[in-house]
Amino acid sequence: MGEVICEPPNNKLDTFTGTLYWRDNKYPLDNGKMLLRGCVLRNTEWCFGMVIFAGPQTKLMQNCGRTTFKRTSIDKLMNTLVLWIFAFLICMGVILAIGNTIWESQIGINFQVFLQGNESHSSPVFSGFLTFWSYIIILNTVVPISLYVSVEVLRLGHSYFINWDQRMFCRQADTAAQARTTTLNEELGQVEFIFSDKTGTLTQNIMVFRKCSINAKTYGDVYDEFDQKVEITEKTASVDFSFNPLCDRGFKFHDGSLVEAVKLEEPVVQDFFRLLALCHTVMPEEKSEGHLVYQAQSPDEGALVTAARNFGFVLCTRTPETITLCEMGQVVTYQLLAILDFNNVRKRMSVIVRNPKGQIKLYSKGADTVIFERLDSSCHDLMYTTSEHLSEFAGEGLRTLALAYKDLDESYFEVWTKKLLFVSTEIENRDDNLAVLYEEIEQDLKLLGATAIEDKLQEGVPETITCLNLADIKIWVLTGDKLETAMNIGYSCNMLRDDMNEVFVLSGHTLLEVQQQLRSAKEHILGLSRVSSTGDADTDDSVFEETIIAEYALVINGHSLAHALEPQLEHILLDLACLCKTVICCRVTPMQKAQVVELVKRHKRAVTLAIGDGANDVSMIKTAHIGVGISGQEGMQAVLASDYSFAQFRYLQRLLLVHGRWSYFRMCNFLCYFFYKNFAFTLVHFWYGFFCGFSAQTVYDQWFITLFNIIYTSLPVLAMGLFDQDVNEQNSLCYPSLYRLGQQNLLFNKRQFFLCALKGMSTSFLLFFVPCGAFAVMVREDGSHFSDRQAFAVTIATSLVFVVTVQIGLDTHYWTAVNQLFIWGSLIVYFAILFAMQSNGMFGLFPSSFSFVGTARNCLREKSVWLVILLTTVVCVVPGLAVSFLNADLFPTLTDKVRNLQQSRKKQGPEGQNLRRVRRTSSRRSAYAFSHQQGYGELITSGKNMRRSSVSSAHSPETTQHNSTWIENMLKRTNEVSCISDEGTGDSEGNNTSQTPKQQVTV
């Protein structure tokens, strides 16, 4: 029996420490031997495994954060309003019960002479008690129980509208937008903060090899006949790779001088691409003869290996002990001696190989600052020149990487190998000892050059961010990349602009340093604002947050952010961030992303939205009010944890400004009308109580009370809640300022509720007293009086149906065939049911249930009744209509103005900002983004990820020769195959050009 002793469950994805005791032997367990939840097993047919952690104890679940039930602010407000309405119902019941008690003690006692009853029920107080509960039952329709069902129907419809939106369908990925929840639609129209990942969210996470620097010379730019640099576009001619039959036809490069250098077999250039072909953990796979597919740990490595492939250094096969390349048509096999893998501390990766000549070489690639520290002193001049090239690449928003090599002595390497074997079997401090050993051999390196990779922006990202900024939505970028890379992407996305007043960069390493930097930046902003302000100098800082006109940006790294999130500093961080137009947090962990979102949720009464595409964004997505997942290159974890999902970031603009704003507008109009309708319908019983001795007698027929909310008025309000729109989708996108109504929560709040309730009360008052006064003096055509309660009830009920129908017609801004059908159909259905239920036939079948026999027929044939209905409708509707007309005419809102423009077919949008970007130069370096976990070097050298046939081939020269047969066959047909070099797809570099900041302050 075996036994495993290991660390307890935790959320550290990059480390694991344990020991396996099996058959009197001890085997060290580390992160390379762990198969994390969600991983896919490849390149092997079977394996033995043992579950260490399961369920909530897995590392992925430990990082997912706490799952909370998400409710909208309107949900919470509705719950509060329902409690208020219930309290109002009790108050009405108490008032009417007190009235009944007084009436029974003063007037009702006179009726006991001929209305003899039980003596125990003759007490006025007891009669009032019974009346209280009777009126609670009669007036219970004021409590909107059916409101919750109607709201869910509307939300379901709004969700289907998102799913059916063809303009949010990505044809390249064959992915449609998906509303994964039906409870948050209206909150999409109230978002104030967006927290976005960078890689795969703002960018495509598709890396393209653009430029390089080799031996102090740059490659990748194109020059004209006057030796002037030419901007590369899709029409720019690509390099002809027809000399290489194994090239990737989709790869494009535009500088032919690099190909010529390769053909001339310059040693430094060959070593450069040889390093790219050897120093990696990419797994080649032959789909068919001559068709190679690379499975890369990160898109960066895939781009570099593909570049080496096209320039004549093709990665063909690899085993745990060998790497086979095809170098300029010659098959060469290198013996893989060691992989010094990447991690976040080393920021570099190295391989040690033995070439066919028996020479031992160390090839290393990594962040330029790390590589430069370990260079030989003879490379000083080359390092200076390469550093200038790296700055130039960084100014164009490219991700850079430095390359170096070292020749190793045989005797020295043997001694070092023995140390490596000893340290690898240690259980305690294994990682630290390995780091020291790696550091020992990675010294006195010889610099080869640097690479520049473009992580292209997704289509429409700058325009989307600009439009969302115009909607007063603050966008914060939370990324795991280096500060320089994040800033360059910020300039490319127009989040950072050259006309910004200042860009604050926080990079403190201690709590005191971060505190000083935060306070200095905040005082700088508020100090300038106070100087330019004419108000009182003692005004609270929150006032300046609303009045600051200057634009600032805040960039903070992960170390500083960890200190800034401490309880004593988080308020200063939040205040400073809210004073800035743009906030970029770099080198942050998944948990820090969630903490930043939680900070804003806790201290700002604002709706937050988090958007990402990877597993490291799940915590952030779950923490925000609304989580959006992008189905991209990093799996489906973010999508599965999200509330909404789509394929590209640019669809967020339509999700918020169109679907979100419409959902909020429709829901608010629906709620206002629903509460108005309920108060107008129910409170008629309250007024009638003062005229019927508080006897709990109803005004309407019981069937009308039952069917009013179910049939007569249910469908028109649902149609308005589903299809209404104040302005069309084009104007919703052209005028982002319309979105601010939802952020300020102006369309439905407690004030709007009281106005709707007051309007409903006044309507119920008029509905009762106008017919009541008319019936007191009105006579039939034959001269008799309208003295029956049934005719009075039919008149009020018909007036109510007309009033609420006319009102919903006035509240509807966008008419569809469905609205017309439901509104006119409801009127027709009302009269059909009214005449049917008060017919002689129904009375004959159910005399006890349909007692209003013939009332509708006799009442509605009188012209005076129709005049009363018309008068009541006009009196109830005209005051509200006049107020709305005067407000729109004298105090028009932006919505009114846009609607007038829309109606007059003048769809001229606001003058857009000049978004033309110019190429800039910068002293900052972008960063090469390795994955945020340790690499797979140890896994590859162990051979456990490869099939048995591949492993055995390392020991069989015949097998190795057989594996490369297809390569030789392909090379023999070089002269017979015509390569079309202009094939493939290429993307313009326009998305990654950026601007120079006017002023940058490092505090």
Buried (B, 14 or more C-beta within 10 A) or exposed (E): EEEEEBEEBEBEBEBBBBEBEEEEEEBBBBBBBBEBBBEEEEEEEEEEEEEBBEEEBBBBBBBBBEEEEBBBBBBEBBEEBBEBBBEBBBEBBBBBBBBBBBBBBEEBEEEEEEEEEEEEEBEBEEBBBEBBEBBBEBBEBBBBEBBEEBBEBBBBBBBEBBBEBEEBBBEEEEBBBBBBBBBBBBBBBBBBBBBBBBBBBBBBBBBBBBBBBBBBBBBBBBEEEEEEEEEBEEEBEBBBBEBBBBBBBEBBBBBBBBBEBBEEEBEBBBBBBBBBBBBBBBBBEBEEEBEBEBEBBBBBBBBBBBBBBBBBBBBBBBBBBBBBBBBBBEBBBBBBBBBBBBBEEBBBBBBBBBBEEEEBBBBBBBBBBBBBEBBBEEBEEBBEBBBEBBBBBBBBBBBBBBBBBBEBEEEEBEEBEEBBEEBBEEEEEBBEBBBEBBEEBBEBBBBBBBBBBBBBBBBBBBBBBBBBBBBEBBBBBBBBBBBBBBBBBBBBBBBBBBEBBBBBBBBBEEBEBBBEBBBBBBEBBBEBBBEEBEEEEEBEBEEBBEEBEEBBBBBBBBBBBBBBBEEEBBEBBBBBBBBBBBBBBBBBBBBBBBBBBBBBBEEBEBBBBBBBBBBBBBBBBBBBBBBBBBBBBBBBBBBBBBBBBBBBBBBBBBBBBBBBBBBBBBBBBBBBBBBBBBBBBBBBBBBBBEEBBBBBBBBBBEBBBEBBBEEBBBBBBBBBBBBBBBBBBEBBBBBBEBBBBBBEBEBBBEEBBEBBBEBBBBBBBBBBBBBBEBBEEBEBEEEEEBEBBBBBBBBBBBBBBBBBBBBBBEBBBBEBEBBBEBBEEBBEBBEEBBBEBBBEEBBEEEEEEBEBBEBBBBBBEBEBBBEBBEBBBBBBBEBBEEEEEEEBEEEEBEBBEBBEBBEEEEEEEEEEEEEEBEEBEBEBBBBBBBBBBBBBBBBBBBBBBBEEEBBEBBEEEEBBEEBBEBBEEBBEEBEEEEBEBEEBEBBBBBBBBBBBBEEBBEB
